């Protein structure tokens, strides 16, 4: 029963006589409801026995028309509310009334039985792992079928064997099952030609801990239950084994029937993972055997990525580059790689598993050749970077003592986030070129696509000498001359890079990537990070096998979700492509009126840049401002040059003129902050904080005044000539004048300061004003978007209060930037006097401070802003960005359509691959017993292919696609 009926605005015509209302003479009425269907309850005339026909009702004029009398008030029913059901809304409230039967059932199922010893043993001949309890006069006591005399015979369907052996473990054989740990008596078949003890256990679904003289086994149902619980719920093997112990003797009344079997359980779990991966990869039907598995063959591949010879059309490699639909970049392989420093591996002694069960068969590369290559670069430094995550970067490799590996690196497909075969490996010391190069080239060893796009958070540095490094790699890992590797930086990480990286390594401006963000490998870490603490304590081989299994699980879940994932992408891309295409056309038409020539130049520039990134980049804005940090660096360079020439005094406490002015400006900034803070609503805590800030400022100003005597030697004489100022006897810390050169009269300045000190302050003031304007624009943008977010999302008092605090912080920063700019400009006016510089650093009034959309510009202001934008390159960059957005959304439609086609082709190829592995014999429908599951699995593959085909065929929007290809 549904929880809630669909609410509707429709009303129905109801005869009031059916509602026990008096029937009087009334005319049927209808109302105009602005397009909504809303009918009313009418009083039918007493002479009318049947409801009035619809066509007659439609001819009745509207209420209030000139040819219709005004009727008496009528009764109108509003929209009906959905009926609620307590059982579905609050199911536990209903269950509480029926909990007694549940309790009675639990007690009755644990009550006395009516079985004698021989009967219960005989009845459980085929159920040897049931748990038995024996009644002991006053209570039940746990016992076992073994204690009751049960003996399990293998190899004869439970019947005795005349040649049964007394092998080791037949009396105290331990079996781990989903319902606990069991001690059983078993006998193996000893007939001539009988299977080995290991095979006899496997035939009944018991997994032996060792193939030689096993004494412990686990049921395949227990291993299967653990496997899915481990993959989905991340329950560790140790926790699962302890759960089995609790199930066996959770009350503590009895001891475990055997010694701890955790070590054997860990071995069986690892074997189970390995065999299941081989089974799903079809290794059980290869005549060469499991041991001939090739590199990466156990990995579930991405079906939507291009795989030559499997899911690409014929002659795909000669597709014309200028065709409207079939274009070369449709067959580019887009990968992403990254390092994860949470996946550390402890260095533990006594570990015997030095290698994986299938070295190089899964996502992890074979460790021996990998280490042989990496050991050649023992002294290689980490990859240099230009990003602003320096603190995180250094923290990644801290505390590496006692670690066998500081993390892992992985390669995955960027669009579907599936791990690549042989694309994962350990990092010995941080993130080095040798590690990342080897893993990438190992994952590309089996592909022959002509162009590979690599998303890497430091791809700008990694790609500089890539081909030179690859030339020194082993022959089988070298890049073919025909294969082009293009590095890009993921969208989230790109903002932290320097400006020169933004356009060249941006996914937004790269041709053929659609709406790929390149952050797929970062999302993949969420699954592996949940098991980081568990696998860090494993040996090398166990850790690699476990992570191979988890990577395969992640790939399989994404494979199952491919139909819905691709459909969701296409559903988003089609309307967005149309919207951005129309926006680009409208923008272009508006610009073409006055800037047709400039637009043609922009188009040529961006086309040349897309072909060759060494050409002029039209996405870059000209840097017209000098920052405060740049001026500080220039002054430091000048002081260094003087020191090299021996022109500075050999004084330990020497402070350069530039440093003196910088300290003065910093103290001035602290004073400005105190002035703004003093105007805020007062409280005890706020006043205490202000007092502490003023105390610190006074101490800093005392040290500053000592140095000031050196650079302003005539200041004391000048101050003595000034008349006393009111309130100067006890000023606050923020009102004490610093007496920088800009505060002195122009005609007296040369007598007070040392030479060139005012020029140093002038340079710093220009940079200070420019920085203040940048910060002001940034905070105004934040205020605009914060206001939009507030109007759409803030709907409660609690959220409003918290959001108001954020808005107050932004407003305070706006006021601080405004004050900083005005002070810097006023100082410049005193130093320079009026001049052309005022055209770029204009006087800033309060009404000038507005964000986007906060004020409507006048016609002359709009024309002035437009000309300034063209001169500054803003209009060109904005038009190119609009062009890039429209192009990327169009590419996204084409890429998703191609990925749907590739997925179907891969499914069909995979089904054929499974079918061709079967060679039936004429005397038996299956060549061997293991061929039956192969047929069933092939049927499943065919059904998956049909399912994807049905999903995609119904979701491809062919008509819209043709429209997009034609008009976008």
MIDRENRO-569988 format. One line per 5 residues: their letters; for each residue x, y, z of C-alpha. Coordinates in steps of 0.1 Angstrom, whole numbers, plus 2048, in hexadecimal, padded with zeros to 3 digits. Example, Ala and Ser with C-alpha at 12.3 -4.5 7.8 and 13.67 -1.06 7.14 Angstrom:
REM MIDRENRO-569988
AS = 87B 7D3 84E; 889 7F5 847
//
This chain:
REM MIDRENRO-569988
XXXXX = 800 800 800; 80F 822 7F7; 819 838 813; 808 857 806; 7F1 85D 7E9
XXXXX = 7FA 876 7CE; 7EC 897 7D7; 7D7 8A8 7BC; 7C7 8C9 7B6; 7AA 8BA 7A4
XXXXX = 787 8BC 7B2; 76A 8A6 7A8; 745 8AE 7A2; 731 89E 7BE; 70B 89D 7C3
XXXXX = 703 8AB 7E4; 6E6 894 7E7; 700 878 7EB; 70E 88C 808; 6ED 88E 81B
XXXXX = 6EA 8B3 811; 6C8 8C2 808; 6C0 8C3 7E3; 6B4 8E5 7D8; 6B1 8F6 7B7
XXXXX = 6D4 900 7AC; 6E6 903 78B; 706 8F1 784; 724 908 785; 747 907 778
XXXXX = 765 91D 781; 782 92A 76E; 7A1 91D 780; 7BD 92A 76A; 7C3 909 758
XXXXX = 7BF 8F2 776; 7A3 8D8 777; 78E 8E2 795; 76A 8D7 795; 751 8E0 7B1
XXXXX = 735 8D0 7C3; 713 8DB 7B6; 6F0 8D9 7C2; 6DC 8C7 7A7; 6B9 8D3 7A0
XXXXX = 69F 8BE 7B3; 68F 8B3 792; 6B0 8A6 785; 6B5 882 78E; 6D6 87C 77B
XXXXX = 6F5 891 77A; 6F6 8AA 75F; 70A 8A0 73F; 72D 8AE 73B; 724 8C0 71A
XXXXX = 707 8D1 72B; 71D 8DC 748; 736 8EA 730; 71C 901 721; 713 911 742
XXXXX = 722 934 744; 73C 93D 75E; 731 94A 77F; 730 96F 77F; 728 974 75A
XXXXX = 70F 98D 750; 6F6 974 743; 6F5 95E 762; 6E4 966 783; 6FA 965 7A2
XXXXX = 6F2 945 7B4; 6F0 93F 7D9; 710 934 7EB; 71B 911 7E2; 730 8F7 7F4
XXXXX = 753 8F1 7E6; 76A 8D5 7EF; 78F 8DE 7F0; 7AC 8C6 7E6; 7AA 8A5 7F7
XXXXX = 7C7 89C 80E; 7D9 87B 80A; 7CD 860 821; 7E8 855 83A; 7EE 832 846
XXXXX = 7FD 82D 868; 80B 80B 85F; 820 819 843; 828 83A 854; 832 82D 876
XXXXX = 836 807 872; 844 802 895; 825 810 8A5; 811 7F5 895; 82A 7DA 89D
XXXXX = 82A 7E1 8C2; 806 7D5 8C3; 811 7B3 8B5; 832 7AD 8C5; 826 792 8DC
XXXXX = 822 778 8C0; 845 780 8B5; 853 778 8D8; 83E 759 8DA; 84B 74C 8B9
XXXXX = 86F 751 8C5; 869 73E 8E5; 856 722 8D3; 872 71D 8BA; 88B 719 8D6
XXXXX = 875 702 8EA; 878 6DD 8F0; 87B 6C5 8D3; 86F 6A1 8D1; 88D 690 8C2
XXXXX = 8A1 673 8D0; 8C7 671 8CA; 8C5 658 8AD; 8A9 66B 89C; 8B9 68D 89E
XXXXX = 8DA 67F 891; 8C9 66D 875; 8B4 68C 86C; 8D2 6A2 86A; 8E7 68B 854
XXXXX = 8E5 6A4 837; 8E5 6C2 84F; 905 6BC 864; 90A 6E0 86E; 8E9 6E7 880
XXXXX = 8EC 6F2 8A4; 8DD 6DB 8BE; 8D3 6E2 8E2; 8CB 6C7 8FC; 8B2 6CB 919
XXXXX = 8C2 6C7 93B; 8A5 6C5 953; 8A4 6EA 959; 8B3 6FA 93A; 8C0 6F5 917
XXXXX = 8E5 6EE 913; 8F8 6F1 8F2; 905 6D0 8E4; 90F 6C5 8C1; 906 6AA 8A8
XXXXX = 92A 69D 8AC; 924 697 8D1; 904 685 8C9; 918 66D 8B3; 915 67B 890
XXXXX = 930 671 877; 933 682 855; 93E 66D 838; 94B 67E 819; 94B 671 7F5
XXXXX = 92D 659 7F7; 910 670 7FD; 910 669 822; 912 643 81F; 92F 631 830
XXXXX = 94E 62A 81C; 95F 608 820; 981 618 81A; 97D 637 82F; 99D 644 83C
XXXXX = 9A5 650 85F; 9B5 670 853; 9C1 68B 86A; 9A4 6A1 874; 988 688 870
XXXXX = 97F 68B 895; 985 6AF 89D; 97E 6BF 87C; 974 6E4 87F; 95A 6F3 867
XXXXX = 952 719 866; 92E 720 85C; 917 73D 85D; 907 731 87D; 928 72C 890
XXXXX = 947 716 894; 941 6F0 893; 955 6D2 89E; 94C 6B3 889; 957 68F 883
XXXXX = 95E 688 85E; 96C 66C 849; 97A 66F 827; 974 656 80B; 991 63E 806
XXXXX = 985 62C 7E7; 99D 626 7CA; 99E 645 7B5; 98C 65A 7CF; 991 67F 7CF
XXXXX = 9A9 690 7E6; 99D 69B 808; 99D 6BF 7FC; 988 6B7 7DE; 96F 6A3 7F4
XXXXX = 96A 6C0 80A; 965 6D8 7ED; 94B 6C1 7DE; 934 6C6 7FD; 93A 6EC 7FD
XXXXX = 955 6EC 819; 973 701 812; 992 6F1 821; 9AC 707 832; 9C8 6F4 821
XXXXX = 9C9 6DB 804; 9E0 6C4 818; 9D0 6B1 835; 9B6 6CB 83D; 9A8 6CC 861
XXXXX = 994 6ED 85D; 97B 6F8 843; 961 713 83D; 940 70F 82B; 93D 722 80B
XXXXX = 91D 732 818; 932 741 835; 94C 74D 81D; 932 75B 806; 920 76C 822
XXXXX = 941 77C 82F; 94B 786 80C; 92D 79B 804; 92C 7A9 828; 950 7B3 826
XXXXX = 94C 7C4 804; 92C 7D6 80C; 92E 7DB 831; 954 7DB 835; 953 7C1 851
XXXXX = 977 7B4 856; 97F 78F 856; 988 791 87A; 967 7A0 884; 954 787 870
XXXXX = 967 76A 881; 960 779 8A3; 93B 77A 89A; 93D 755 893; 94C 750 8B6
XXXXX = 930 764 8C5; 916 750 8B2; 926 730 8BF; 929 739 8E4; 91D 75C 8E9
XXXXX = 910 756 90C; 931 749 91A; 922 729 927; 938 713 912; 95A 716 903
XXXXX = 962 716 8DE; 963 6F3 8D0; 986 6F9 8C2; 9A5 70F 8C3; 9A5 730 8B1
XXXXX = 9A2 72C 88C; 9A5 750 882; 9C6 74B 86F; 9B5 72F 85A; 997 745 854
XXXXX = 9AD 761 847; 9BD 749 82F; 99C 73B 822; 98E 75E 81D; 9AC 768 808
XXXXX = 9A9 748 7F3; 984 74E 7EF; 989 771 7E2; 9A3 765 7C9; 98E 748 7BC
XXXXX = 96E 75D 7B8; 981 777 7A4; 98F 75B 78D; 96C 74B 78A; 95C 76C 77F
XXXXX = 977 772 766; 971 751 755; 993 741 760; 982 720 769; 97B 71A 744
XXXXX = 99D 722 736; 9AF 703 729; 9D0 712 734; 9C5 713 758; 9C2 72D 773
XXXXX = 9E8 731 776; 9EA 73F 752; 9D6 75E 75B; 9E3 77C 749; 9EA 79E 759
XXXXX = 9CB 7B0 764; 9B4 795 757; 9A1 792 778; 995 7B7 778; 972 7BF 76E
XXXXX = 978 7D8 751; 965 7F7 749; 94C 7EF 72D; 946 813 723; 96B 81C 71E
XXXXX = 97A 817 6FB; 989 7F4 6F6; 996 7EF 6D3; 98B 7CE 6C4; 96D 7CB 6DC
XXXXX = 956 7E9 6DE; 963 800 6C3; 955 801 69F; 969 7F7 681; 981 811 673
XXXXX = 97D 826 693; 9A1 830 691; 99D 842 670; 97D 855 679; 97F 878 669
XXXXX = 986 893 682; 96E 8AC 672; 94F 895 671; 931 8A2 684; 92B 882 697
XXXXX = 947 86A 692; 965 87C 6A0; 986 870 6AD; 983 87B 6D1; 966 864 6D6
XXXXX = 97F 848 6D9; 997 859 6F2; 99D 847 712; 999 85E 730; 9AB 852 750
XXXXX = 9B2 861 772; 9CD 858 78B; 9D5 863 7AE; 9E6 859 7CE; 9D5 84F 7EE
XXXXX = 9EA 853 80E; 9D0 844 825; 9D7 822 817; 9F7 81C 82B; A06 7FA 831
XXXXX = A17 7F1 851; A39 7E0 852; A33 7C1 867; A4B 7A5 86E; A43 781 869
XXXXX = A2E 786 84A; A30 769 832; A19 774 816; A33 788 802; A1E 789 7E2
XXXXX = 9FB 787 7D6; 9EA 767 7CB; 9E8 774 7A8; A04 78E 7A4; 9F9 7A7 78A
XXXXX = 9D8 796 782; 9C3 7B1 791; 9C4 7D6 797; 9E6 7D4 7A9; A05 7D1 794
XXXXX = A1C 7B4 798; A32 7BF 7B5; A54 7B0 7AB; A59 7C2 789; A49 7E1 798
XXXXX = A62 7E3 7B5; A7F 7DB 79D; A76 7FA 789; A6F 811 7A6; A8F 807 7B8
XXXXX = AA2 818 79C; A95 839 7A8; A9C 836 7CD; AA8 85A 7CF; A8C 86A 7B9
XXXXX = A79 886 7CA; A54 889 7CC; A42 899 7AF; A44 8BF 7B1; A24 8D2 7B1
XXXXX = A16 8F5 7AD; 9F7 8F0 7C2; 9ED 901 7E2; 9E9 8E1 7F7; A0C 8E3 805
XXXXX = A02 8DA 828; 9EE 8BB 81D; A0A 8B2 805; A25 8B1 820; A0D 89F 838
XXXXX = A08 882 81F; A2B 874 825; A2F 87C 84A; A33 861 863; A3E 847 84A
XXXXX = A54 834 863; A49 810 866; A36 810 846; A3B 7F8 829; A27 810 812
XXXXX = A1D 834 819; 9FE 831 802; 9F2 824 7E1; 9ED 833 7BE; 9D2 829 7A6
XXXXX = 9C6 82E 783; 9A1 82E 77A; 98B 839 75D; 981 85D 763; 95E 85B 755
XXXXX = 952 83B 765; 96A 838 783; 974 814 77E; 996 808 789; 9AD 7FE 76C
XXXXX = 9C0 7DD 76A; 9E3 7DF 777; 9DD 804 780; 9E3 802 7A6; A03 7FF 7BB
XXXXX = A13 808 7DB; A26 828 7E1; A47 823 7F3; A50 847 7FB; A36 860 7F1
XXXXX = A29 868 7CF; A46 865 7B6; A48 865 790; A55 841 78E; A36 834 7A0
XXXXX = A1C 847 78D; A2C 841 76B; A2F 81C 770; A0B 818 77C; 9FD 82D 75F
XXXXX = A11 81B 745; A08 7F9 754; 9E3 801 751; 9E8 80D 72D; 9FC 7EE 722
XXXXX = 9DF 7DD 712; 9CE 7FA 701; 9D4 809 6DF; 9BE 828 6DF; 9D1 845 6CE
XXXXX = 9CA 85F 6E8; 9C9 85C 70E; 9BF 878 725; 9CD 876 748; 9BC 888 765
XXXXX = 9D6 88E 780; 9D5 8A8 79C; 9F9 8B2 794; 9F8 8AA 76F; A08 8CC 767
XXXXX = A29 8C1 776; A26 89C 76F; A22 8A0 74A; A40 8B6 743; A5A 89B 73F
XXXXX = A43 87E 73C; A4F 870 71A; A73 874 725; A6C 85E 744; A58 845 731
XXXXX = A74 83F 718; A88 830 735; A6D 818 73F; A6C 7F3 735; A63 7EC 711
XXXXX = A41 7DE 717; A37 7FD 72A; A42 818 712; A29 82E 700; A25 827 6DB
XXXXX = A2F 844 6C5; A0B 846 6B8; 9FC 84A 6DB; 9F7 86D 6E9; 9F5 873 70F
XXXXX = 9E4 893 719; 9E5 89D 73E; 9C9 8B1 74E; 9C1 8BC 772; 9A0 8B3 783
XXXXX = 988 8D0 786; 988 8D2 7AC; 9AE 8D1 7AF; 9B4 8EA 793; 9AA 908 7A7
XXXXX = 9C8 903 7BE; 9E1 904 7A1; 9F1 923 794; 9DF 938 77A; 9F5 92C 75D
XXXXX = 9E7 908 763; 9C2 912 763; 9BB 912 73D; 9D5 8F9 730; 9CC 8DD 748
XXXXX = 9A6 8E4 74C; 98C 8CB 743; 974 8E7 73C; 98A 8F2 71E; 996 8D0 712
XXXXX = 986 8C4 6F1; 976 8A2 6F3; 971 89C 718; 94D 8A7 71C; 944 8AE 73F
XXXXX = 95E 898 74F; 96B 8A7 76F; 989 890 774; 982 88A 799; 976 866 795
XXXXX = 994 856 7A5; 98F 86C 7C4; 96B 85E 7C8; 979 83B 7C6; 98E 840 7E5
XXXXX = 96E 841 7FB; 96A 81B 7F8; 98E 812 7FD; 993 82A 81A; 978 818 82E
XXXXX = 98F 7F9 830; 9B0 80C 833; 9B5 803 858; 9AD 7DF 852; 9C4 7D9 834
XXXXX = 9E0 7ED 842; 9E8 7D1 85B; 9E7 7B6 841; A06 7A7 830; A0F 7B3 80D
XXXXX = 9FD 797 7FA; 9DE 797 80F; 9DB 7BC 80C; 9DE 7BC 7E6; 9C5 79F 7E2
XXXXX = 9AC 7B0 7F8; 9AE 7D1 7E6; 9AC 7C0 7C5; 98B 7B1 7D0; 97E 7D2 7DC
XXXXX = 987 7E3 7BC; 976 7C8 7A8; 957 7CC 7BE; 957 7F1 7B7; 95A 7EB 792
XXXXX = 93E 7D2 792; 926 7EA 7A4; 92E 805 78B; 929 7EC 76E; 906 7E3 77B
XXXXX = 8FE 808 77E; 90A 811 75C; 8E7 813 74B; 8DA 82A 765; 8FA 83E 768
XXXXX = 8FD 845 743; 8D8 84C 740; 8DA 865 75C; 8F7 876 74B; 8E5 878 72A
XXXXX = 8C5 885 73A; 8DA 8A1 749; 8EF 8A8 72A; 8D3 8AD 711; 8C1 8CA 721
XXXXX = 8E2 8DA 72D; 8F0 8D8 70A; 8D2 8E9 6FC; 8D2 904 717; 8F7 90C 714
XXXXX = 8F6 90B 6EE; 8DA 925 6ED; 8EB 93A 707; 90B 93A 6F2; 8F7 943 6D3
XXXXX = 8E5 960 6E5; 906 96C 6F4; 917 96B 6D2; 8FB 97D 6C0; 8FC 999 6DA
XXXXX = 922 99D 6D6; 922 99B 6B1; 910 9BC 6AE; 92F 9D0 6BA; 94B 9B7 6BC
XXXXX = 948 9A0 69E; 96D 9A5 695; 979 99E 6B8; 963 97E 6B9; 973 971 699
XXXXX = 996 977 6A8; 98B 965 6C8; 97F 947 6B4; 99F 944 6A1; 9B3 948 6C1
XXXXX = 9A1 92D 6D4; 9A1 915 6B6; 9C7 919 6B3; 9CB 914 6D8; 9B6 8F4 6D9
XXXXX = 9CD 8E5 6BE; 9ED 8F0 6CE; 9EF 8FB 6F2; A10 90C 6EB; 9FD 927 6D9
XXXXX = 9EE 946 6E9; 9D4 93C 703; 9B5 953 6FF; 9A7 946 720; 9C2 958 734
XXXXX = 9BA 97A 742; 9D6 995 741; 9E5 99B 763; 9E1 9C0 767; 9E6 9C3 78D
XXXXX = A04 9BF 7A3; 9FE 9AE 7C4; A0B 9B7 7E6; A1F 996 7E6; A30 9A0 7C5
XXXXX = A3C 9C1 7D3; A49 9B0 7F3; A5C 998 7DD; A6B 9B4 7C8; A76 9C7 7E8
XXXXX = A85 9A7 7F6; A98 9A2 7D5; AA5 9C6 7D7; AB1 9C0 7FB; AC2 9A0 7F1
XXXXX = AD4 9B1 7D4; AE0 9CC 7ED; AEC 9B2 805; AFF 9A0 7E9; B10 9C2 7E1
XXXXX = B18 9C8 806; B03 9E7 808; AEF 9DD 827; AFB 9E0 84B; B08 9C1 85C
XXXXX = AEE 9C5 878; ADC 9A7 885; ABD 9BC 88C; ABE 9CE 86B; A9C 9D5 85C
XXXXX = A9A 9E0 838; A85 9FE 82E; A6D 9E8 81B; A68 9D1 83A; A62 9F0 84F
XXXXX = A46 9FD 838; A37 9DA 836; A35 9D7 85C; A25 9F9 85D; A0B 9EF 844
XXXXX = A04 9CF 858; 9FF 9E3 878; 9E8 9FB 865; 9D4 9DD 85A; 9D1 9D1 87E
XXXXX = 9C4 9F4 888; 9AA 9F3 86C; 99E 9D1 879; 99B 9DE 89C; 987 9FC 890
XXXXX = 96E 9E6 87F; 96C 9CD 89D; 966 9EA 8B5; 947 9F3 8A2; 937 9D1 8A6
XXXXX = 91E 9C9 8C1; 930 9C7 8E2; 931 9AA 8FA; 948 9A0 917; 95B 986 901
XXXXX = 95E 99F 8E4; 96B 9BB 8FB; 985 9A3 90A; 991 999 8E7; 994 9BD 8DD
XXXXX = 9A9 9C5 8FC; 9C1 9A9 8F4; 9C4 9B4 8D0; 9CB 9D7 8DA; 9E5 9CB 8F3
XXXXX = 9F8 9B7 8D9; 9F5 9D5 8C0; A05 9ED 8DA; A22 9D6 8DF; A28 9D2 8BA
XXXXX = A25 9F8 8B5; A40 9FE 8D0; A59 9E9 8BD; A4E 9FA 89C; A54 A1D 8AB
XXXXX = A77 A14 8B5; A80 A0B 891; A6C A29 884; A86 A41 893; A9F A33 87B
XXXXX = A8B A38 85B; A78 A58 866; A94 A6B 878; A83 A8C 876; A61 A80 882
XXXXX = A66 A8B 8A7; A6F AAE 89D; A51 AB1 886; A39 AA3 8A0; A46 ABD 8B9
XXXXX = A3B AD9 8A2; A17 ACC 8A0; 9FC AD9 8B8; 9EF AC0 8D1; 9D2 AAB 8C4
XXXXX = 9B2 AA6 8DA; 9B2 A83 8E9; 9D6 A7D 8E1; 9DF A77 905; 9CD A55 908
XXXXX = 9C6 A48 8E5; 9BB A25 8DD; 9D3 A0D 8CC; 9C1 A0F 8AA; 9C1 A35 8AA
XXXXX = 9E7 A3A 8B0; 9F6 A48 890; A12 A34 880; A20 A52 86E; A29 A40 84D
XXXXX = A37 A56 831; A14 A59 821; A07 A6A 841; A20 A86 840; A1C AA7 82D
XXXXX = A2C AA6 80A; A41 AC5 811; A4F AB8 831; A53 A93 827; A77 A95 819
XXXXX = A83 AA5 83A; A74 A89 850; A7A A68 83E; A99 A57 82F; A9C A58 809
XXXXX = A86 A42 7F4; A70 A36 811; A51 A47 803; A56 A35 7E1; A57 A14 7F2
XXXXX = A36 A1B 804; A28 A27 7E3; A2F A06 7D2; A20 9F3 7EF; A01 A09 7F0
XXXXX = 9F9 A02 7CC; 9FB 9DC 7D2; 9E7 9E0 7F2; 9CB 9F2 7E0; 9CB 9D8 7C4
XXXXX = 9C9 9BC 7DD; 9AD 9CD 7F0; 999 9D0 7CF; 99E 9AB 7C7; 992 9A1 7EA
XXXXX = 975 9B9 7E8; 969 9AA 7C7; 96D 987 7D5; 958 98F 7F4; 93E 9A0 7DF
XXXXX = 93B 981 7CA; 937 96C 7E9; 91C 983 7F6; 908 981 7D6; 909 95B 7D5
XXXXX = 902 958 7FA; 8E3 96D 7F6; 8D7 957 7DA; 8DE 938 7EE; 8CC 946 80C
XXXXX = 8AC 94E 7F8; 8AB 92B 7EA; 8B6 915 807; 8B3 926 829; 891 91D 837
XXXXX = 895 91A 85C; 89F 931 879; 8BC 91B 883; 8CB 91B 85F; 8C3 940 85C
XXXXX = 8D7 948 87C; 8F5 935 870; 8F3 943 84D; 8F0 966 85C; 912 961 86D
XXXXX = 921 959 84B; 912 977 83B; 920 98D 858; 943 97F 852; 940 988 82D
XXXXX = 934 9AB 835; 950 9B1 84D; 96A 9A6 833; 959 9BE 81A; 95C 9DB 832
XXXXX = 980 9D2 83A; 989 9D1 815; 978 9F2 80F; 98A A02 82C; 9AB 9F4 821
XXXXX = 9A7 A01 7FD; 99C A23 808; 9BA A27 820; 9D2 A1A 805; 9C4 A32 7EB
XXXXX = 9C5 A4F 803; 9E9 A48 80A; 9F1 A46 7E5; 9DF A68 7E0; 9F6 A77 7FA
XXXXX = A15 A67 7EB; A0E A6C 7C6; 9F5 A88 7C5; 9D9 A88 7AA; 9E1 A77 789
XXXXX = 9D9 A5D 76F; 9DC A41 789; 9BA A4C 796; 9AA A3D 777; 9B2 A1A 782
XXXXX = 9B0 A1F 7A8; 990 A34 7AA; 980 A42 7C9; 96A A27 7D9; 949 A32 7E8
XXXXX = 930 A1C 7FB; 917 A1C 7DE; 933 A0E 7C7; 935 9EE 7DC; 91C 9D6 7CC
XXXXX = 91C 9B2 7C1; 90F 9A2 7A1; 8EB 9AB 79B; 8E9 9C2 7B9; 8E6 9E2 7A5
XXXXX = 8DA 9EA 782; 8F4 9FC 76D; 8EC A1B 759; 8F1 A1A 734; 911 A2E 735
XXXXX = 91E A18 751; 916 9F9 73D; 929 A06 71E; 946 A10 734; 947 9EE 745
XXXXX = 945 9DC 723; 962 9EF 714; 977 9E9 733; 96F 9C4 732; 97A 9C2 70E
XXXXX = 99A 9D4 716; 9A1 9BD 734; 998 99D 721; 97B 995 737; 961 995 71B
XXXXX = 977 97F 705; 97C 965 721; 957 965 72B; 94D 95F 706; 967 943 703
XXXXX = 95B 933 723; 937 934 717; 943 924 6F7; 956 909 70A; 937 901 720
XXXXX = 921 8FB 701; 93C 8E6 6F0; 942 8D0 70F; 91D 8C9 714; 919 8BF 6EF
XXXXX = 937 8A8 6F3; 927 899 711; 909 88E 6FD; 91F 87E 6E3; 935 86D 6FC
XXXXX = 918 85E 710; 908 852 6F0; 929 842 6E6; 92D 833 709; 90B 823 706
XXXXX = 914 814 6E5; 935 807 6F2; 924 7F8 711; 90C 7E4 6FB; 928 7D9 6E4
XXXXX = 93D 7CD 702; 91F 7B9 710; 91A 7A8 6EF; 93F 7A0 6EC; 940 793 70F
XXXXX = 922 77C 70A; 932 76F 6EA; 953 76A 6FD; 941 754 717; 92E 741 6FD
XXXXX = 94D 739 6E8; 95D 729 707; 944 70C 706; 94B 6EE 6F0; 92F 6D5 6F7
XXXXX = 935 6B0 6F2; 91C 69B 6DF; 917 682 6FB; 910 69C 717; 901 6BE 717
XXXXX = 91E 6CC 72A; 943 6C3 725; 948 6C3 74B; 934 6CA 76A; 944 6ED 76D
XXXXX = 934 6F6 74B; 911 6F9 75A; 919 718 76D; 92A 725 74E; 909 722 73B
XXXXX = 8F6 733 757; 910 74F 759; 90E 753 733; 8E8 756 736; 8ED 771 750
XXXXX = 905 784 739; 8EC 783 71D; 8D1 78F 734; 8E7 7AC 740; 8EE 7B5 71C
XXXXX = 8C9 7B4 713; 8C1 7C9 732; 8DB 7E3 728; 8CE 7E3 704; 8AB 7E8 710
XXXXX = 8B5 804 728; 8CA 816 70E; 8B2 812 6F1; 896 822 705; 8AC 83E 712
XXXXX = 8C0 84A 6F5; 8A9 867 6EA; 8B1 862 6C5; 89C 87F 6BA; 8AB 897 6D4
XXXXX = 8CD 88A 6CB; 8C9 892 6A6; 8BC 8B4 6B0; 8DA 8BA 6C6; 8F2 8AE 6AB
XXX = 8E2 8C5 692; 8DC 8E4 6A7; 8F8 8E4 6C1
//
